[in-house]
Amino acid sequence: MPIERQVSERAVVFLIGAVQFVNILDFVMVLPLGPDFGKGLGIASSHIGTVGGAYTAAASVAGLAGGYFLDRFDRRKALAVCMLGLVVATAAGGLAVGLSSLLLARVAAGLFGGPATSLSLSIIADVIPKERRGRALGAVMGAFSVASVVGVPMALKLAEHGGWRLPFFVVAVLGLLVVLGAIFFLPPIRGHLTEGREAGRTVGVLELLARPEVRLSYVMTAVVMMASFVLIPNISAYLQQNLGYPRDLLWLPYFIGGIMSFITLRVAGPLVDKLGAFKVAAGGAVLLLGTTYLGFVSHPHWLPIPLLFVLMMTSMGMRNVAYNTLTSRVPDSSVRARFMSLQSAIQHLAAALGAFLSSRLLTDLPDGTLGGMEQVAWVSMGMTVLLPVVLWSLERQVLEREQARALVVSPEAGLPGPLATTGSDPHG
């Protein structure tokens, strides 16, 4: 999609990656810090998932609302507003005095963080052509790896030396710097507004949901997120309370696993472009099933915790790049932010349901361990099995649609015919 000020694709990817780093770090650091702020605020370990669920539930509501208006604005301005709101909410988390005030701060973070993710992915899909999108999304999703390699260990170390509140304030300052960078260096992105006017009408939410590939994409989103977040919020407490992993070394598995995730994402993106989403995601799902079983159902003493994180980050990285690259090809540009916003709503709702479900399945046992992790792991594994089936079906539908559009060409000049979608990226 054309943008009004010339800027390299690499610069756009870097800026959006920085936005995603802060957005992701704000979310992922809270769960490893759970035992710390749990002690400080008197929150039981089995309720830490509720704190994570508050963010995702709020992000889901924001996604549903954003589906009705996000495509009406310049994406850069909308992103700046959302990130500024996230900065304020993150700082408020550091001022919490109990469970209620912390939940309120995390709700506010979710209301702004959810749409920020949707807008970030929309910008990448608008600017980067389909042929290079897997590589670009792999690079942007590397923000998760950097958050794990640098952000989470940094947050744990800051909490260890300055208290659990300090990481919230530091991330808020980083977020403010990123907001300024996005405002001054990202170009205005309004091409989707032009495309919508040229189409002569706006595709409504119900019309969007009526498309089979859209519904299937959202089913896939729900499967991925529930499989992940029924497990993820409780990993830190499980490692310390059940496996006896020392608190002062908790940064190490996140650091090593994050490095491996970064490498995986850089490799998996081009593989998706070359092999297709299904093959890469299926390989990741198989590896994730084995990792989840060894880590949380029958953990062998010979398996070091850092190696467990390496396997988990690798498998999730393969799965997530394939899943996000495929979903970016589902919508047309004029409704991309709307599609992404609704997807974000489903994504966060499914994550919240997973987190709340884990809180129901888990109990704090008298010996200080966390009971019910085996049941949680089996639930996660059951949903992971469904992913390759859904993804294969969606990829086939997307390819059939793209092939049908490719046939609508002028026989003389080989140019798009009157039925082809307008814009520089006709396949969305």
C-alpha positions as MATLAB code, in Angstrom:
seq = 'MPIERQVSERAVVFLIGAVQFVNILDFVMVLPLGPDFGKGLGIASSHIGTVGGAYTAAASVAGLAGGYFLDRFDRRKALAVCMLGLVVATAAGGLAVGLSSLLLARVAAGLFGGPATSLSLSIIADVIPKERRGRALGAVMGAFSVASVVGVPMALKLAEHGGWRLPFFVVAVLGLLVVLGAIFFLPPIRGHLTEGREAGRTVGVLELLARPEVRLSYVMTAVVMMASFVLIPNISAYLQQNLGYPRDLLWLPYFIGGIMSFITLRVAGPLVDKLGAFKVAAGGAVLLLGTTYLGFVSHPHWLPIPLLFVLMMTSMGMRNVAYNTLTSRVPDSSVRARFMSLQSAIQHLAAALGAFLSSRLLTDLPDGTLGGMEQVAWVSMGMTVLLPVVLWSLERQVLEREQARALVVSPEAGLPGPLATTGSDPHG';
ca = [
       0.000    0.000    0.000;
       1.426    3.427   -0.869;
       2.388    5.672    2.037;
       2.619    9.439    1.927;
       6.223    9.819    3.071;
       8.965    7.606    1.690;
      10.370    5.302    4.337;
      12.136    1.991    3.969;
      10.400   -1.258    4.809;
      13.221   -2.007    7.232;
      12.574    1.239    9.129;
       8.862    0.493    9.406;
       9.588   -3.020   10.657;
      12.037   -1.653   13.247;
       9.606    0.977   14.557;
       6.693   -1.429   14.767;
       9.002   -3.950   16.416;
       9.848   -1.331   19.077;
       6.147   -0.668   19.663;
       5.501   -4.377   19.982;
       8.438   -4.811   22.365;
       6.963   -2.393   24.897;
       3.438   -3.693   24.379;
       4.497   -7.311   24.803;
       6.852   -6.615   27.703;
       4.067   -4.837   29.571;
       2.072   -8.054   29.318;
       4.637  -10.844   29.644;
       6.570   -9.407   32.592;
       3.512   -9.404   34.837;
       3.203  -13.188   34.983;
       6.831  -13.982   35.970;
       6.531  -11.206   38.576;
       3.392  -12.873   39.945;
       4.989  -14.475   43.023;
       6.691  -11.141   43.839;
       3.667   -8.864   43.707;
       1.581  -11.719   45.145;
       3.661  -11.571   48.333;
       3.689   -7.796   48.328;
      -0.068   -7.432   47.898;
      -1.229  -10.639   49.586;
      -2.464  -12.358   46.399;
      -2.571  -16.194   46.350;
      -0.473  -17.912   43.665;
      -3.548  -19.658   42.250;
      -5.075  -16.216   41.526;
      -2.163  -14.848   39.490;
      -3.877  -16.069   36.343;
      -6.763  -13.735   37.168;
      -4.418  -10.740   36.944;
      -3.292  -11.886   33.508;
      -6.878  -12.589   32.538;
      -7.961   -9.053   33.473;
      -5.664   -7.620   30.793;
      -6.768  -10.034   28.115;
     -10.476   -9.684   28.915;
     -10.229   -5.879   28.651;
      -8.229   -6.153   25.415;
     -10.995   -8.356   24.046;
     -13.642   -5.722   24.779;
     -11.429   -3.046   23.212;
     -10.977   -5.223   20.145;
     -14.710   -5.598   19.681;
     -15.190   -1.837   19.954;
     -12.218   -1.110   17.702;
     -13.717   -3.258   14.965;
     -16.248   -0.488   14.379;
     -13.937    2.511   14.067;
     -10.184    1.762   13.768;
     -10.244    1.710    9.950;
     -11.546    5.302    9.943;
      -8.270    6.869   11.126;
      -4.693    7.326   10.065;
      -3.042    4.236   11.529;
      -0.062    6.197   12.889;
      -2.227    8.581   14.951;
      -4.414    5.771   16.253;
      -1.330    3.786   17.279;
       0.147    6.779   19.127;
      -3.058    7.288   21.150;
      -3.252    3.616   22.100;
       0.398    3.441   23.140;
       0.110    6.594   25.240;
      -2.853    5.078   27.077;
      -0.831    1.922   27.653;
       2.028    3.959   29.153;
      -0.288    5.599   31.700;
      -1.935    2.281   32.611;
       1.430    0.561   33.086;
       2.586    3.289   35.459;
      -0.686    2.903   37.357;
       0.094   -0.801   37.847;
       3.209    0.185   39.759;
       1.047    2.243   42.128;
      -1.356   -0.598   42.990;
      -2.089   -1.147   46.685;
      -4.084   -4.376   46.453;
      -5.691   -6.883   44.139;
      -8.541   -4.564   43.130;
      -6.329   -1.617   42.146;
      -3.907   -3.910   40.289;
      -6.786   -5.497   38.382;
      -8.099   -2.039   37.484;
      -4.695   -0.971   36.168;
      -4.365   -4.158   34.104;
      -7.856   -3.644   32.683;
      -6.825   -0.154   31.555;
      -3.632   -1.578   30.020;
      -5.668   -4.131   28.097;
      -8.082   -1.497   26.781;
      -5.175    0.301   25.081;
      -2.709   -2.545   24.505;
      -5.118   -4.737   22.547;
      -5.866   -2.186   19.809;
      -2.165   -1.241   19.675;
      -1.344   -4.812   18.651;
      -4.055   -4.806   15.976;
      -2.818   -1.515   14.533;
       0.807   -2.662   14.541;
       0.046   -5.804   12.554;
      -2.225   -3.825   10.226;
       0.601   -1.402    9.434;
       2.957   -4.263    8.577;
       0.327   -5.943    6.386;
      -0.456   -2.617    4.658;
       3.139   -1.677    3.902;
       4.883   -5.027    3.295;
       3.919   -7.046    0.162;
       2.599  -10.582    0.645;
       5.767  -12.116   -0.805;
       7.923  -10.647    1.998;
       5.353  -10.515    4.772;
       6.367  -13.739    6.501;
       9.920  -12.433    6.909;
       8.652   -9.038    8.130;
       6.215  -10.547   10.625;
       8.917  -12.879   11.849;
      11.113   -9.840   12.517;
       8.327   -7.914   14.266;
       7.384  -10.933   16.330;
      11.028  -11.058   17.332;
       9.945   -8.367   19.793;
       8.535  -11.205   21.892;
      11.950  -12.853   21.909;
      13.692   -9.604   22.814;
      11.148   -9.088   25.592;
      12.030  -12.557   26.873;
      15.792  -12.213   26.401;
      16.131   -8.665   27.724;
      12.819   -7.495   29.120;
      11.710  -10.277   31.453;
      15.168  -10.873   32.987;
      15.518   -7.089   33.374;
      12.134   -6.887   35.092;
      13.000   -9.769   37.419;
      16.355   -8.205   38.310;
      14.782   -4.781   38.873;
      12.165   -6.352   41.136;
      14.848   -8.255   43.015;
      16.828   -5.093   43.803;
      14.205   -2.329   43.752;
      10.907   -4.038   44.521;
       8.150   -5.350   42.234;
       6.855   -1.836   41.442;
      10.049   -0.648   39.740;
       9.633   -2.712   36.520;
       6.232   -1.103   35.875;
       7.702    2.398   36.055;
      10.703    1.536   33.867;
       8.487    0.007   31.162;
       6.240    3.092   31.248;
       9.264    5.321   30.548;
      10.383    3.056   27.691;
       6.861    3.164   26.301;
       6.859    6.960   26.299;
      10.104    7.003   24.290;
       8.642    4.560   21.768;
       5.493    6.666   21.406;
       7.613    9.696   20.531;
       9.614    7.635   18.040;
       6.474    6.349   16.339;
       4.986    9.845   16.079;
       8.097   11.453   14.592;
       9.427    8.673   12.363;
       6.480    6.580   11.171;
       4.850    8.041    8.051;
       1.128    8.795    7.892;
      -0.662    5.637    6.732;
      -3.979    6.504    5.095;
      -4.048    4.313    1.979;
      -6.772    2.125    3.483;
      -9.010    5.217    3.694;
      -8.558    5.872   -0.037;
      -9.238    2.243   -0.885;
     -12.421    2.287    1.174;
     -13.686    5.386   -0.643;
     -12.853    3.872   -4.031;
     -14.797    0.740   -3.147;
     -17.856    2.955   -2.715;
     -19.031    1.407    0.545;
     -17.824    0.174    3.912;
     -17.807   -3.505    4.788;
     -19.655   -3.891    8.084;
     -18.695   -6.156   10.946;
     -21.516   -8.616   10.290;
     -20.650   -8.770    6.590;
     -17.027   -9.402    7.490;
     -18.011  -12.190    9.861;
     -20.153  -13.761    7.142;
     -17.035  -14.716    5.179;
     -16.045  -18.368    5.794;
     -12.304  -17.696    5.821;
     -12.770  -14.939    8.396;
     -14.738  -17.183   10.741;
     -12.204  -19.986   10.355;
      -9.345  -17.566   11.040;
     -11.012  -16.523   14.276;
     -11.508  -20.144   15.304;
      -7.792  -20.702   14.742;
      -7.007  -17.622   16.831;
      -9.082  -18.922   19.720;
      -7.422  -22.346   19.587;
      -3.905  -20.870   19.617;
      -4.539  -18.470   22.475;
      -6.436  -20.827   24.762;
      -3.786  -23.513   24.301;
      -1.119  -21.001   25.342;
      -2.725  -19.061   28.146;
      -4.218  -21.911   30.056;
      -0.559  -22.695   30.785;
       1.631  -19.576   30.506;
       0.343  -17.525   33.502;
       1.336  -20.288   35.912;
       4.807  -21.228   34.658;
       6.746  -18.988   37.051;
       4.883  -20.214   40.141;
       5.097  -23.848   38.965;
       8.864  -23.665   38.433;
       9.498  -22.198   41.863;
       6.900  -24.008   43.965;
       6.736  -27.438   42.293;
      10.152  -27.921   40.722;
      12.118  -25.944   43.309;
      13.757  -23.660   40.773;
      15.530  -20.805   42.619;
      14.062  -17.314   42.338;
      17.457  -15.677   41.756;
      17.982  -17.830   38.636;
      14.496  -17.333   37.201;
      15.843  -14.849   34.644;
      18.061  -17.517   33.054;
      15.438  -19.725   31.309;
      13.664  -16.636   29.965;
      16.982  -15.311   28.677;
      18.091  -18.543   26.992;
      14.608  -19.381   25.721;
      14.229  -15.873   24.345;
      17.471  -16.128   22.380;
      16.288  -19.375   20.848;
      12.905  -17.841   20.089;
      14.569  -14.927   18.298;
      16.573  -17.323   16.137;
      13.473  -19.430   15.467;
      11.389  -16.453   14.384;
      14.076  -15.243   11.997;
      14.238  -18.698   10.407;
      10.537  -19.567   10.531;
       9.389  -16.410    8.717;
      11.215  -17.193    5.446;
      10.221  -20.869    5.821;
       6.557  -19.866    5.890;
       7.097  -17.799    2.724;
       8.728  -20.818    1.071;
       6.868  -23.874    2.440;
       3.506  -22.455    3.490;
       1.949  -21.923    6.905;
       0.607  -25.443    7.440;
       3.922  -27.305    7.275;
       5.710  -24.913    9.616;
       2.825  -24.771   12.103;
       2.404  -28.555   12.122;
       6.075  -29.030   12.976;
       5.777  -26.486   15.774;
       2.634  -28.147   17.143;
       4.265  -31.586   17.302;
       7.284  -30.173   19.128;
       5.022  -28.235   21.506;
       3.046  -31.355   22.408;
       6.201  -33.190   23.433;
       7.536  -30.181   25.327;
       4.315  -29.652   27.276;
       4.169  -33.310   28.288;
       7.793  -33.379   29.466;
       7.556  -30.039   31.219;
       4.242  -30.245   33.038;
       2.917  -33.826   33.030;
       5.960  -36.031   33.541;
       9.003  -33.850   34.110;
      12.187  -35.970   34.017;
      14.978  -34.972   36.366;
      17.503  -34.981   33.523;
      15.687  -32.187   31.648;
      17.138  -28.803   32.690;
      14.638  -25.952   33.020;
      16.511  -23.704   30.526;
      16.368  -26.499   27.928;
      12.637  -26.823   28.548;
      12.268  -23.123   27.752;
      14.361  -23.510   24.589;
      12.030  -26.238   23.315;
       8.915  -24.298   24.300;
      10.036  -21.026   22.718;
      11.109  -22.798   19.536;
       7.811  -24.622   19.110;
       5.686  -21.563   19.925;
       7.760  -19.402   17.595;
       7.210  -21.768   14.658;
       3.507  -21.948   15.357;
       2.978  -18.223   15.895;
       4.820  -16.985   12.784;
       2.852  -19.392   10.603;
      -0.446  -18.471   12.226;
       0.069  -14.683   12.040;
       1.373  -14.736    8.469;
      -1.638  -16.706    7.305;
      -4.177  -14.507    9.090;
      -2.591  -11.392    7.541;
      -3.655  -12.726    4.115;
      -7.313  -13.145    5.058;
      -8.624   -9.526    4.918;
      -8.507   -6.884    2.202;
      -6.600   -3.718    3.059;
      -9.673   -1.503    3.474;
     -10.944   -3.658    6.365;
      -7.620   -4.881    7.725;
      -7.627   -2.924   11.003;
     -11.252   -3.936   11.548;
     -10.379   -7.571   10.920;
      -7.285   -7.366   13.138;
      -9.217   -5.595   15.883;
     -11.916   -8.261   15.961;
      -9.198  -10.882   15.830;
      -7.515   -9.162   18.769;
     -10.820   -9.288   20.655;
     -11.118  -13.023   20.087;
      -7.417  -13.489   20.789;
      -7.605  -11.780   24.144;
     -10.966  -13.280   25.062;
      -9.592  -16.754   24.426;
      -6.466  -15.921   26.422;
      -8.610  -14.631   29.291;
     -10.759  -17.756   29.230;
      -7.610  -19.869   29.298;
      -6.171  -17.908   32.234;
      -9.451  -18.006   34.177;
      -9.831  -21.720   33.446;
      -6.381  -22.406   34.829;
      -7.298  -20.508   37.997;
     -10.276  -22.834   38.407;
      -8.199  -25.973   37.821;
      -5.313  -24.993   40.097;
      -5.151  -25.025   43.893;
      -2.586  -23.972   46.499;
      -1.727  -27.167   48.376;
      -0.756  -27.204   52.074;
       2.863  -28.104   51.246;
       3.210  -24.894   49.211;
       3.066  -26.534   45.786;
       0.630  -25.758   42.993;
      -1.895  -28.551   42.443;
      -3.593  -29.303   39.126;
      -0.808  -28.501   36.648;
      -1.143  -31.894   34.955;
      -4.808  -31.205   34.162;
      -3.890  -27.752   32.844;
      -1.196  -29.272   30.610;
      -3.593  -31.857   29.149;
      -6.107  -29.124   28.318;
      -3.370  -27.169   26.520;
      -2.228  -30.262   24.614;
      -5.774  -31.112   23.555;
      -6.222  -27.689   21.950;
      -2.757  -27.800   20.358;
      -3.777  -30.958   18.467;
      -6.617  -29.021   16.796;
      -4.401  -26.278   15.355;
      -2.888  -28.043   12.296;
      -6.338  -29.217   11.171;
      -7.863  -25.726   11.324;
      -4.793  -24.076    9.807;
      -4.685  -26.497    6.860;
      -8.322  -25.772    6.045;
      -7.838  -22.002    6.270;
      -4.678  -22.009    4.149;
      -6.497  -23.952    1.433;
      -9.373  -21.423    1.407;
      -6.981  -18.458    1.228;
      -4.977  -20.006   -1.618;
      -8.142  -20.778   -3.595;
      -9.319  -17.186   -3.212;
      -5.947  -15.772   -4.259;
      -5.761  -18.072   -7.278;
      -9.269  -17.061   -8.330;
      -8.311  -13.391   -8.146;
      -5.120  -13.993  -10.109;
      -7.185  -15.353  -12.995;
      -9.135  -12.102  -13.291;
      -6.617  -10.385  -15.599;
      -6.722   -8.563  -18.886;
      -5.860  -11.101  -21.618;
      -4.044   -8.457  -23.689;
      -1.938   -6.578  -21.154;
      -1.946   -8.941  -18.208;
      -3.266   -6.157  -15.994;
      -5.855   -6.535  -13.261;
      -9.343   -6.673  -14.688;
     -12.386   -4.800  -13.390;
     -13.115   -7.389  -10.715;
      -9.651   -7.290   -9.133;
      -9.206   -5.639   -5.751;
      -7.712   -2.143   -5.835;
      -4.463   -1.330   -4.086;
      -0.872   -2.428   -4.397;
      -1.496   -5.676   -2.519;
      -4.554   -7.275   -4.125;
      -4.320  -10.401   -2.022;
      -4.475   -8.614    1.309;
];
